[in-house]
Amino acid sequence: MAQNNLEMGMRCIKYMLLCVTAIFVLTSALIISVGTTIYAIYYDVSMFLDDKYFSPATFIIVIGIIMLFVSLFGCIGALKESTCLVNIFAVILSLVLVLELSAAITAYVMRSKVSDMLDDNLRATLPYYYENPEVQAAYDFIQSRLNCCGVDSYENWGDVHRPPTYPGGIAINNITVPNSCCAESVVDEALGIDECTKLYANGCLPRVVYVVYQSAGLLGAGAMTIAFIQVIGIVFSFSLASAIRKTKNNRLHRRWEIQESMINPHTSLNPNQEKIRPVVYVPFHGQTNA
């Protein structure tokens, strides 16, 4: 009865572990998607970001890829009832769990430094807009995509020297701003050109900070979510390994008892209920009767 209960419990743990590994595959694909999305967002504003801010996103992508391969150990180990594979699965999960917690903590710590870092970088690169094509492309991108102009407002462009020969630009209050600051425009049919009628009122600093801040928070939340699922997987893995070990030991003990009963038919599988048989003395050759 105890043997059947143990095997039934092991079977339940096995199926639950298979379900957890299936969830791992889905969450791994999800976390890879989140990591690549955040990495792409950071890449778009990479001109204003320090390189260290890419580390958590890259870390999450690597962890997701590792999780996809680690899930194979859990599935194969559960199906084959291999204590070794299941233990390897649990140990690797534990190591990855530590890495994920590190990535989540790093992402949350970096959030507190986003505002000052972006403020310094945006103001430091703005004067080079007309000199550096990369700075120009970066500012045009954030201004057109985030619907903003300048660092705090369009007035920041008054401190930027614009070459007289530089084509384009929008003149307002003796300040020339890039075309990417234009919010609305109308077509001048007489001249055949677009004339800007409205500029973006908000500066880019708070909007870039919001995007990076929220992205870092999403990375941390994603890492913590999959870490919670991993804890469940680790518990199931060690439980399954223990159940497999006990079941195999019981099977070996049972097999030994059957072999012993076949070798010695007088030995019962239940020693407490074994009947005491009379001992018969057979005289050996040469023994004389008393």
Helices and strands as residue ranges (DSSP letters): H 2-44, G 46-48, G 51-54, H 55-80, H 83-111, H 114-125, G 126-128, H 133-145, G 154-159, E 170-172, E 175-177, G 179-181, E 182-188, E 193-199, H 205-263, G 271-273
